[in-house]
Amino acid sequence: MAVTESDNGREFTLARGDRLEISLPATSGTGYTWQAAPIADALVKPVGDTKFKLDNAMPGASGHQIFRFSIEASGTGTLELRYIRPWEKGTPPAKVFKILLIVR
């Protein structure tokens, strides 16, 4: 299942073994990066490294950060990603992306 920024706040029903791909807009030259909030339950597991796909070849161009997860267990939980500058400790995220997962 593919999810984008327009799905922020939505609820998704999935099955164990499904794959989830989240693509969020990001600009490489700003220092901001999307990072997953700690996942307290075993519903999802990251698959591979986060990828960055540029919208064009210009230096500092905007693009999309792509996360892939496998659905591991039944239950309900929130998956949250935060757009932050990692070195700015204690600063609230510039953006927050959050979805509710219901796994059957």
N, C-alpha and C positions, 0 to 999 in steps of 0.2 A: 504494500500500500504506500502510495506517495502522498506526502503531506507538505504544504507550503505555509508561508506566513499568513495567508488568508484563512487558514484553519485554526488560528490561535483561539483558544478558549473552547474549542469543540470537543465532543465526546466521540470516541471510536470503539467499536466492538470488533475484536479480533479473536483468533483462535491460536492455541499454542502451536508453535512451529511457523507461524506467519512471519514475514519480514516487514519492517517499517523503515521507510526512508524519509527523512526530513530535510528539506532544502530551504535555507533562510538567507535573505540578502545580507551581504557584508561588503565592506570596502577595505581592501588589504592595507592601504597606506595610512589608515587612521589609528592603528594600534588596537582597535576593538576586535574582539573575536567572540564567537558563540561558544559557550561552555555549558555542558550538562551539569545541572545541580546534582548533588549526591542522590543516588537512587536508593531509597531505604528498603525497598522490597526486591524480590527476585523476579518481577514480572518481565523485565527486559534486560538484554545484555548487549553492549556495544559490539558491532561486528566490524573489524578492520579499523583503519585510521580514518579520521575525518578528512574529507577531500574539499578542495577549493576550486571552483570552476569560474573562470573569468568571463565577464560579459563581452569584453573585447581585449585586444592585445596591448592597449596603452598602459604604461606604468602607473600604478596606483588605481587602476580601474576597479569599478565595482564588480561584484560577482555574487556567487552563492556558496555558502558553506554547507556541505552535505554530510549528514549523519546517517548511519545505518544501524539498525537494532534488530535482534531476533527476539521473538516473543517466547519466553521460557516457561511461564507458569500461569495458572488460572488465578483470577482475582481482579481487584480494581485498584488503580493507582494513578498518580499524576506524574507525567514526564515534563520536566521544566528545563528550558535552556535560557541562559542569561547572556546578553551582549555586554561584555565588560572589557576593560583594559586590565589584564591580569596583575599588573604591578600597582594598581590603585586599590590598595586594601581598604576595606571599610566604606568604599564609595558605592552607592546603589547602582545597579545595572542601568545602562542607557535604554535597554529594551528587555522585556521578558516574554518568552513564548512558552505557553503551557497548554497541554492537552490532557484529557482524562481518558485513560485506557480501561476498557472492560474486556477481560480475557476469559473466554469460555473454554 
